[in-house]
Amino acid sequence: MKFRPLHDRVVVRRLESEEKTKGGIIIPETAKEKPQEGEIVAVGSGARDEHGKLVPLDVKKGDKILFGKWSGTEVKIDGVDLLIMKESDIMGVIGK
């Protein structure tokens, strides 16, 4: 993928949700909610503070993250569905 987000934005690929509940009930495609977990595919260089100094992002490529249900903008790049969001839309990093 030849796409680099600007400033404090990140590109995220949603992780697939489970096909079954813990009790073994199969969830049909129409009833599934969009997953709120994803993997960061690309990151921007960072935001600038009030003094103009570059502040790097806390996340990096490959991090698994949790984000809000309505966070980001959905885009399709090279045939892949992705989300572009600001770092502030990310709630946290999973498994660190």
N, CA and C atoms as an extended XYZ file, in Angstrom:
288
Properties=species:S:1:pos:R:3:atomname:S:1:resname:S:1:resid:I:1 pbc="F F F"
N         0.851       -1.170        0.000 N   MET     1
C         0.000        0.000        0.000 CA  MET     1
C         0.895        1.231        0.000 C   MET     1
N         0.650        2.124       -0.915 N   LYS     2
C         1.439        3.346       -1.009 CA  LYS     2
C         0.583        4.520       -0.577 C   LYS     2
N         0.315        4.578        0.717 N   PHE     3
C        -0.483        5.660        1.292 CA  PHE     3
C         0.100        6.003        2.648 C   PHE     3
N         0.364        7.274        2.877 N   ARG     4
C         0.906        7.723        4.160 CA  ARG     4
C        -0.016        8.797        4.714 C   ARG     4
N        -0.617        8.547        5.873 N   PRO     5
C        -1.498        9.557        6.466 CA  PRO     5
C        -0.683       10.755        6.960 C   PRO     5
N        -1.333       11.888        7.021 N   LEU     6
C        -0.665       13.112        7.455 CA  LEU     6
C        -0.906       13.376        8.932 C   LEU     6
N         0.043       14.076        9.538 N   HIS     7
C        -0.037       14.589       10.905 CA  HIS     7
C        -0.366       13.492       11.921 C   HIS     7
N        -1.470       13.637       12.671 N   ASP     8
C        -1.786       12.684       13.747 CA  ASP     8
C        -2.840       11.661       13.326 C   ASP     8
N        -2.886       11.347       12.050 N   ARG     9
C        -3.854       10.354       11.561 CA  ARG     9
C        -3.189        8.989       11.431 C   ARG     9
N        -4.019        7.937       11.540 N   VAL    10
C        -3.556        6.560       11.369 CA  VAL    10
C        -4.504        5.839       10.420 C   VAL    10
N        -3.983        4.828        9.735 N   VAL    11
C        -4.793        3.968        8.866 CA  VAL    11
C        -4.954        2.643        9.590 C   VAL    11
N        -6.213        2.183        9.707 N   VAL    12
C        -6.534        0.987       10.495 CA  VAL    12
C        -7.296       -0.022        9.640 C   VAL    12
N        -6.918       -1.298        9.763 N   ARG    13
C        -7.679       -2.394        9.154 CA  ARG    13
C        -8.462       -3.061       10.270 C   ARG    13
N        -9.778       -3.133       10.104 N   ARG    14
C       -10.619       -3.779       11.122 CA  ARG    14
C       -10.268       -5.254       11.236 C   ARG    14
N       -10.274       -5.761       12.460 N   LEU    15
C       -10.101       -7.186       12.686 CA  LEU    15
C       -11.465       -7.843       12.590 C   LEU    15
N       -11.524       -9.016       12.021 N   GLU    16
C       -12.791       -9.715       11.827 CA  GLU    16
C       -13.416      -10.095       13.158 C   GLU    16
N       -14.741       -9.969       13.240 N   SER    17
C       -15.445      -10.351       14.459 CA  SER    17
C       -15.718      -11.853       14.449 C   SER    17
N       -16.053      -12.364       15.609 N   GLU    18
C       -16.302      -13.797       15.774 CA  GLU    18
C       -17.576      -14.214       15.032 C   GLU    18
N       -17.556      -15.418       14.474 N   GLU    19
C       -18.708      -15.976       13.782 CA  GLU    19
C       -19.714      -16.576       14.764 C   GLU    19
N       -19.248      -16.939       15.970 N   LYS    20
C       -20.099      -17.570       16.972 CA  LYS    20
C       -19.992      -16.817       18.293 C   LYS    20
N       -21.037      -16.929       19.104 N   THR    21
C       -20.967      -16.400       20.468 CA  THR    21
C       -20.230      -17.408       21.329 C   THR    21
N       -19.919      -17.046       22.551 N   LYS    22
C       -19.234      -17.977       23.451 CA  LYS    22
C       -20.090      -19.194       23.745 C   LYS    22
N       -21.419      -19.048       23.653 N   GLY    23
C       -22.334      -20.168       23.885 CA  GLY    23
C       -22.506      -21.065       22.671 C   GLY    23
N       -21.883      -20.710       21.542 N   GLY    24
C       -21.940      -21.550       20.350 CA  GLY    24
C       -22.990      -21.147       19.330 C   GLY    24
N       -23.698      -20.050       19.561 N   ILE    25
C       -24.712      -19.595       18.606 CA  ILE    25
C       -24.027      -18.909       17.438 C   ILE    25
N       -24.366      -19.322       16.222 N   ILE    26
C       -23.783      -18.732       15.018 CA  ILE    26
C       -24.493      -17.412       14.719 C   ILE    26
N       -23.703      -16.364       14.490 N   ILE    27
C       -24.255      -15.036       14.216 CA  ILE    27
C       -24.329      -14.844       12.703 C   ILE    27
N       -25.526      -14.563       12.145 N   PRO    28
C       -25.630      -14.333       10.701 CA  PRO    28
C       -24.944      -13.024       10.309 C   PRO    28
N       -24.510      -12.931        9.070 N   GLU    29
C       -23.793      -11.762        8.567 CA  GLU    29
C       -24.580      -10.468        8.770 C   GLU    29
N       -25.895      -10.516        8.586 N   THR    30
C       -26.718       -9.315        8.710 CA  THR    30
C       -26.849       -8.815       10.141 C   THR    30
N       -26.615       -9.669       11.119 N   ALA    31
C       -26.763       -9.281       12.523 CA  ALA    31
C       -25.438       -8.864       13.170 C   ALA    31
N       -24.340       -9.051       12.451 N   LYS    32
C       -23.038       -8.717       13.027 CA  LYS    32
C       -22.858       -7.213       13.114 C   LYS    32
N       -22.236       -6.785       14.189 N   GLU    33
C       -21.838       -5.387       14.318 CA  GLU    33
C       -20.427       -5.249       13.774 C   GLU    33
N       -20.091       -4.049       13.319 N   LYS    34
C       -18.738       -3.821       12.843 CA  LYS    34
C       -17.787       -3.920       14.021 C   LYS    34
N       -16.673       -4.616       13.828 N   PRO    35
C       -15.719       -4.766       14.926 CA  PRO    35
C       -15.130       -3.418       15.337 C   PRO    35
N       -14.831       -3.293       16.614 N   GLN    36
C       -14.233       -2.075       17.141 CA  GLN    36
C       -12.757       -2.303       17.467 C   GLN    36
N       -12.210       -3.380       16.952 N   GLU    37
C       -10.794       -3.670       17.104 CA  GLU    37
C       -10.155       -3.620       15.734 C   GLU    37
N        -8.910       -3.188       15.693 N   GLY    38
C        -8.221       -3.110       14.419 CA  GLY    38
C        -6.720       -3.171       14.590 C   GLY    38
N        -6.049       -3.240       13.443 N   GLU    39
C        -4.590       -3.240       13.411 CA  GLU    39
C        -4.140       -2.028       12.622 C   GLU    39
N        -3.170       -1.308       13.158 N   ILE    40
C        -2.674       -0.110       12.485 CA  ILE    40
C        -1.806       -0.521       11.307 C   ILE    40
N        -2.130        0.037       10.141 N   VAL    41
C        -1.425       -0.274        8.907 CA  VAL    41
C        -0.387        0.802        8.588 C   VAL    41
N        -0.692        2.061        8.906 N   ALA    42
C         0.238        3.171        8.644 CA  ALA    42
C        -0.046        4.295        9.629 C   ALA    42
N         0.986        5.069        9.952 N   VAL    43
C         0.842        6.202       10.874 CA  VAL    43
C         1.451        7.460       10.265 C   VAL    43
N         0.896        8.610       10.667 N   GLY    44
C         1.449        9.887       10.252 CA  GLY    44
C         2.672       10.234       11.083 C   GLY    44
N         3.251       11.378       10.773 N   SER    45
C         4.486       11.785       11.459 CA  SER    45
C         4.241       12.359       12.849 C   SER    45
N         3.027       12.819       13.135 N   GLY    46
C         2.713       13.377       14.442 CA  GLY    46
C         2.079       14.751       14.321 C   GLY    46
N         1.574       15.243       15.431 N   ALA    47
C         0.921       16.551       15.465 CA  ALA    47
C         1.915       17.592       15.974 C   ALA    47
N         1.594       18.837       15.768 N   ARG    48
C         2.427       19.930       16.271 CA  ARG    48
C         1.763       20.538       17.505 C   ARG    48
N         2.565       20.841       18.513 N   ASP    49
C         2.020       21.483       19.709 CA  ASP    49
C         1.916       22.993       19.492 C   ASP    49
N         1.520       23.727       20.524 N   GLU    50
C         1.301       25.170       20.388 CA  GLU    50
C         2.582       25.949       20.094 C   GLU    50
N         3.753       25.332       20.314 N   HIS    51
C         5.033       25.979       20.033 CA  HIS    51
C         5.603       25.553       18.680 C   HIS    51
N         4.865       24.707       17.950 N   GLY    52
C         5.309       24.254       16.642 CA  GLY    52
C         6.209       23.034       16.662 C   GLY    52
N         6.428       22.469       17.846 N   LYS    53
C         7.286       21.291       17.978 CA  LYS    53
C         6.494       20.038       17.601 C   LYS    53
N         7.122       19.131       16.844 N   LEU    54
C         6.479       17.891       16.415 CA  LEU    54
C         6.374       16.924       17.588 C   LEU    54
N         5.147       16.455       17.850 N   VAL    55
C         4.898       15.484       18.913 CA  VAL    55
C         4.578       14.148       18.244 C   VAL    55
N         5.475       13.140       18.358 N   PRO    56
C         5.229       11.856       17.688 CA  PRO    56
C         4.029       11.123       18.285 C   PRO    56
N         3.462       10.208       17.498 N   LEU    57
C         2.310        9.431       17.949 CA  LEU    57
C         2.736        8.350       18.939 C   LEU    57
N         1.792        7.956       19.807 N   ASP    58
C         2.051        6.897       20.789 CA  ASP    58
C         1.880        5.506       20.201 C   ASP    58
N         1.241        5.404       19.034 N   VAL    59
C         0.996        4.108       18.410 CA  VAL    59
C         1.934        3.939       17.218 C   VAL    59
N         2.119        2.679       16.811 N   LYS    60
C         2.981        2.406       15.665 CA  LYS    60
C         2.340        1.341       14.780 C   LYS    60
N         2.882        1.177       13.602 N   LYS    61
C         2.387        0.183       12.668 CA  LYS    61
C         2.435       -1.197       13.307 C   LYS    61
N         1.350       -1.966       13.177 N   GLY    62
C         1.280       -3.313       13.726 CA  GLY    62
C         0.576       -3.395       15.068 C   GLY    62
N         0.363       -2.245       15.746 N   ASP    63
C        -0.344       -2.256       17.030 CA  ASP    63
C        -1.796       -2.664       16.834 C   ASP    63
N        -2.322       -3.467       17.755 N   LYS    64
C        -3.741       -3.816       17.758 CA  LYS    64
C        -4.425       -2.831       18.695 C   LYS    64
N        -5.499       -2.206       18.215 N   ILE    65
C        -6.122       -1.117       18.964 CA  ILE    65
C        -7.621       -1.329       19.130 C   ILE    65
N        -8.188       -0.558       20.049 N   LEU    66
C        -9.624       -0.512       20.279 CA  LEU    66
C       -10.060        0.921       19.999 C   LEU    66
N       -11.136        1.079       19.207 N   PHE    67
C       -11.602        2.412       18.844 CA  PHE    67
C       -13.115        2.481       18.953 C   PHE    67
N       -13.664        3.685       18.928 N   GLY    68
C       -15.096        3.902       19.049 CA  GLY    68
C       -15.878        3.364       17.863 C   GLY    68
N       -17.140        3.052       18.102 N   LYS    69
C       -18.000        2.458       17.073 CA  LYS    69
C       -18.106        3.320       15.823 C   LYS    69
N       -18.174        4.629       15.980 N   TRP    70
C       -18.362        5.531       14.843 CA  TRP    70
C       -17.098        6.300       14.511 C   TRP    70
N       -15.945        5.825       14.947 N   SER    71
C       -14.680        6.526       14.710 CA  SER    71
C       -14.195        6.358       13.283 C   SER    71
N       -13.531        7.376       12.789 N   GLY    72
C       -12.835        7.293       11.516 CA  GLY    72
C       -13.708        7.441       10.287 C   GLY    72
N       -13.027        7.475        9.159 N   THR    73
C       -13.654        7.570        7.846 CA  THR    73
C       -13.309        6.310        7.070 C   THR    73
N       -14.325        5.632        6.547 N   GLU    74
C       -14.097        4.399        5.800 CA  GLU    74
C       -13.631        4.736        4.386 C   GLU    74
N       -12.547        4.073        3.952 N   VAL    75
C       -12.003        4.251        2.612 CA  VAL    75
C       -11.632        2.881        2.049 C   VAL    75
N       -11.450        2.826        0.736 N   LYS    76
C       -10.983        1.596        0.094 CA  LYS    76
C        -9.707        1.957       -0.660 C   LYS    76
N        -8.588        1.339       -0.261 N   ILE    77
C        -7.296        1.587       -0.890 CA  ILE    77
C        -6.765        0.257       -1.398 C   ILE    77
N        -6.434        0.197       -2.676 N   ASP    78
C        -5.945       -1.037       -3.312 CA  ASP    78
C        -6.915       -2.201       -3.097 C   ASP    78
N        -8.218       -1.918       -3.073 N   GLY    79
C        -9.230       -2.945       -2.919 CA  GLY    79
C        -9.431       -3.431       -1.490 C   GLY    79
N        -8.813       -2.785       -0.518 N   VAL    80
C        -8.918       -3.184        0.887 CA  VAL    80
C        -9.707       -2.121        1.644 C   VAL    80
N       -10.705       -2.547        2.428 N   ASP    81
C       -11.480       -1.618        3.252 CA  ASP    81
C       -10.666       -1.228        4.480 C   ASP    81
N       -10.476        0.072        4.663 N   LEU    82
C        -9.677        0.592        5.767 CA  LEU    82
C       -10.390        1.759        6.425 C   LEU    82
N        -9.893        2.176        7.570 N   LEU    83
C       -10.379        3.358        8.280 CA  LEU    83
C        -9.227        4.332        8.436 C   LEU    83
N        -9.517        5.616        8.267 N   ILE    84
C        -8.542        6.657        8.580 CA  ILE    84
C        -9.114        7.440        9.746 C   ILE    84
N        -8.339        7.541       10.822 N   MET    85
C        -8.820        8.246       12.014 CA  MET    85
C        -7.675        8.996       12.669 C   MET    85
N        -8.036        9.936       13.524 N   LYS    86
C        -7.039       10.648       14.312 CA  LYS    86
C        -6.634        9.774       15.500 C   LYS    86
N        -5.434        9.998       15.987 N   GLU    87
C        -4.958        9.220       17.125 CA  GLU    87
C        -5.870        9.410       18.336 C   GLU    87
N        -6.486       10.550       18.455 N   SER    88
C        -7.368       10.818       19.609 CA  SER    88
C        -8.631        9.954       19.593 C   SER    88
N        -8.989        9.360       18.430 N   ASP    89
C       -10.141        8.456       18.340 CA  ASP    89
C        -9.827        7.065       18.872 C   ASP    89
N        -8.546        6.775       19.092 N   ILE    90
C        -8.133        5.461       19.579 CA  ILE    90
C        -8.281        5.429       21.095 C   ILE    90
N        -8.972        4.400       21.604 N   MET    91
C        -9.185        4.276       23.053 CA  MET    91
C        -8.007        3.628       23.753 C   MET    91
N        -7.308        2.715       23.068 N   GLY    92
C        -6.175        2.071       23.707 CA  GLY    92
C        -5.554        1.007       22.813 C   GLY    92
N        -4.391        0.545       23.229 N   VAL    93
C        -3.659       -0.509       22.525 CA  VAL    93
C        -3.902       -1.818       23.267 C   VAL    93
N        -4.187       -2.880       22.525 N   ILE    94
C        -4.498       -4.196       23.098 CA  ILE    94
C        -3.213       -5.025       23.177 C   ILE    94
N        -2.983       -5.634       24.341 N   GLY    95
C        -1.903       -6.615       24.473 CA  GLY    95
C        -0.515       -6.049       24.650 C   GLY    95
N        -0.383       -4.873       25.224 N   LYS    96
C         0.954       -4.331       25.466 CA  LYS    96
C         1.247       -4.304       26.927 C   LYS    96
